[in-house]
Amino acid sequence: MALNRWFPAVFVALVLIFAGPVARSQNADVALNLPDAPLESIEQTSSSSNPPVPEQSGSQTPVAQSPVAQTPEEAQRQKAQAQLKAQEKQRVFGVMATFNTTTNKDALPLSAGQKYQLFFKSATDPWPFLLAGFGAGLDQADDSFPEYGQGMQGYAKRFGAAYTDYFTGNLLGNAVLASLMKEDPRYFQKGTGSYTSRFLWAATSTVWCKRDDATWGPNYANVLGNLMGAAVSNLYYPQSDRTVGGTLGRGFTVTAQAIIGSEVIEFWPDIVRHHRRKQAEKLAKQGGVPSTSQPAPPPAAPVPPAPQP
């Protein structure tokens, strides 16, 4: 049980070690002391050779400060931040958070601070807690990790291990390594093309990614992050599971789960469109209005008028 007592300390230590930069505001408003505006009425004498001296008013009104021009880097960072804020509202089924997804193929690269911000937003959302709770329930029903025992204590240990797996893997893969290797941690949704091409696109997203320089290459951050997260998990998993096979198995399990998630995200818009079309057809039939998928019947031929006697 000594390992269980050390688990909270290890968890906090990991956060402190790998916690990275946070997006900070770099431009502070500075008040400038500007000279007062001169009065419009100024006395001038024709015999004086000295330039006229403007009179100062009793109530001094500061001149409006002109806006400071932004550098291209600052403008790009602000635009990327706006795109990131829009992503943080995305969900599947209204529950599954898809903050790490973008439909914009030309989305601007994220700064290191924005990658940490995206990680923190995803890690603190209710979705990973629900996912960890569901997985812990399955493990308890299957009596996985029997050293954890049963009952509420056993469930709490399985829940803590499941969420820590998620937290550590995402911290290392989507924040720390993604920042160091200048890789984009987001999934770029394809959305067009054949179903086969889209399926393969989503499946390979865990090993192939976009980089900060707009090129594409191997997704080292994600693969290494999953394996490193699995290695860290040996600190809190039972002794019998701290093997090379168990470590690799946990790392590749997380990768497989990411592939499934990418497939759901890729084809979710198609599912929504199909559902809405079926609902529209159903409402059209109930209302006696022809649906968009069924052509309307041709109008009846006009009846010629009766001949006049």
Secondary structure by P-SEA (a helix, b strand, c coil): cccccaaaaaaaaaaaaaccccccccbbbbbbbcccccccbbbbbccccccbbbbbccbbbbcccccccccaaaaaaaaaaaaaaaaaaccccccccccccccccccccccaaaaaaaaaaaaacaaaaaaaaaaaaaaaaacccccccccaaaaaaaaaaaaaaaaaaaaacccaaaaaacccccccccccccaaaaaaaaaacccbbbccccccccaaaaaaaaaaaaaaaccccccccccaaaaaaaaaaaaaaaaaaaaaaaaaaaaaaaaaaaaaaaaaaaacccccccccccccccccccccc
